[in-house]
Amino acid sequence: MSWLTFKLSVKKGFLWLKTYWYFPVVLVYSFVLWLVFRKNVSAAVGVLEIRSDSYKKQIDVINESHAAEKKEKEHLNKVFDETIKKVETELKKKNEVLDKNKKKRIKEIVEKHSDEPQELAYLVKEAFGFEVVE
């Protein structure tokens, strides 16, 4: 190999290295990782398995909390609908109409006291002047 050929090869190599520098970096990085972790492959696999299990548990907790929220919302809607029907029945007896403000007030009462039927009945009685009887 002559000196000119060697010089041309070095220039082309340097230009390629300057343009595609990340290939050699990735190769060197991979080699270093292989040297460091070749003895601890089982530890690395164990860490990955633990992380995977943790992820699955977190997803399960999120799904369970979503289901509980959905169930609670359905319960609130059911209680609200029942209360609205009872209030409308009582208002029809008095020849009154349930307007938006009254519905809004009923919704507030139901949201705050849906788990306390006695308190719910008392607040509806106070707000509208009659008692809701089951």
C-alpha positions in Angstrom: 0.0 0.0 0.0 1.4 3.3 -1.0 1.5 6.5 1.1 -1.2 8.2 -1.1 -3.6 5.2 -0.7 -3.1 5.2 3.1 -3.7 9.0 3.3 -6.9 8.7 1.1 -8.2 5.9 3.3 -7.5 7.8 6.5 -9.3 10.9 5.1 -12.3 8.8 4.0 -12.4 7.0 7.3 -12.2 10.3 9.2 -15.0 11.8 7.1 -17.2 8.7 7.7 -16.4 8.9 11.4 -17.3 12.5 11.5 -20.6 11.9 9.7 -21.6 8.6 11.4 -20.0 9.1 14.8 -22.9 7.4 16.6 -22.2 3.9 15.1 -18.8 3.5 16.8 -20.1 5.1 20.0 -23.0 2.6 20.2 -20.7 -0.3 19.5 -18.2 0.8 22.2 -21.1 1.4 24.6 -22.6 -2.0 23.9 -19.2 -3.7 24.4 -18.7 -1.9 27.7 -22.1 -2.9 28.9 -21.4 -6.5 27.8 -18.2 -6.5 29.8 -19.8 -5.0 32.9 -23.0 -7.1 32.9 -21.9 -10.4 31.5 -21.4 -11.8 35.0 -24.7 -10.3 36.4 -27.1 -11.3 33.7 -29.4 -13.0 36.3 -29.4 -9.9 38.4 -30.4 -7.8 35.5 -33.1 -10.2 34.5 -34.4 -10.2 38.1 -34.6 -6.5 38.1 -36.6 -6.5 34.9 -39.0 -9.1 36.3 -39.5 -7.1 39.5 -40.2 -4.0 37.5 -42.7 -5.9 35.3 -44.5 -7.3 38.3 -44.6 -3.8 39.9 -46.1 -2.4 36.7 -48.8 -5.1 36.6 -49.7 -4.5 40.2 -50.0 -0.7 39.6 -52.2 -1.3 36.6 -54.4 -3.6 38.7 -54.7 -0.9 41.4 -55.6 1.7 38.8 -58.2 -0.6 37.2 -59.8 -1.4 40.6 -60.0 2.3 41.6 -61.5 3.1 38.3 -64.1 0.4 38.8 -64.9 1.7 42.3 -65.3 5.3 41.0 -67.6 4.0 38.2 -69.7 2.1 40.7 -69.9 5.1 43.1 -70.9 7.3 40.2 -73.6 4.9 39.2 -74.8 4.7 42.8 -75.0 8.5 43.0 -76.9 8.7 39.7 -79.4 6.1 40.9 -79.9 7.9 44.2 -80.3 11.2 42.4 -82.8 9.8 39.9 -84.9 8.2 42.7 -84.8 11.5 44.7 -85.8 13.5 41.7 -88.8 11.2 41.0 -89.9 11.4 44.6 -89.6 15.2 44.7 -91.4 15.5 41.4 -94.2 13.3 42.7 -94.6 15.5 45.8 -94.4 18.7 43.8 -97.2 17.4 41.5 -99.3 17.0 44.5 -98.8 20.6 45.3 -99.2 21.7 41.6 -95.6 23.0 41.4 -92.9 22.4 38.8 -89.3 21.2 39.4 -87.1 23.9 37.8 -83.4 23.9 37.1 -82.5 25.6 40.4 -84.4 23.0 42.4 -82.8 20.1 40.5 -79.4 21.7 41.1 -80.1 21.9 44.8 -81.2 18.3 44.9 -78.0 17.2 43.1 -75.9 19.1 45.6 -77.7 17.4 48.5 -77.5 13.9 46.9 -73.7 14.3 46.2 -73.0 15.4 49.7 -75.3 13.0 51.6 -75.9 10.0 49.4 -74.5 7.6 52.1 -76.6 9.1 54.9 -80.3 8.5 54.0 -81.6 10.2 57.2 -79.6 13.3 56.5 -80.7 13.2 52.9 -84.4 13.0 53.8 -84.0 15.8 56.3 -82.3 18.2 53.9 -84.9 17.5 51.1 -87.6 18.2 53.7 -86.0 21.4 54.7 -85.3 22.6 51.1 -88.7 21.8 49.7 -91.1 21.7 52.7 -92.0 18.0 52.5 -90.7 14.7 53.6 -89.5 12.0 51.3 -90.9 8.6 52.4 -89.6 5.3 51.2 
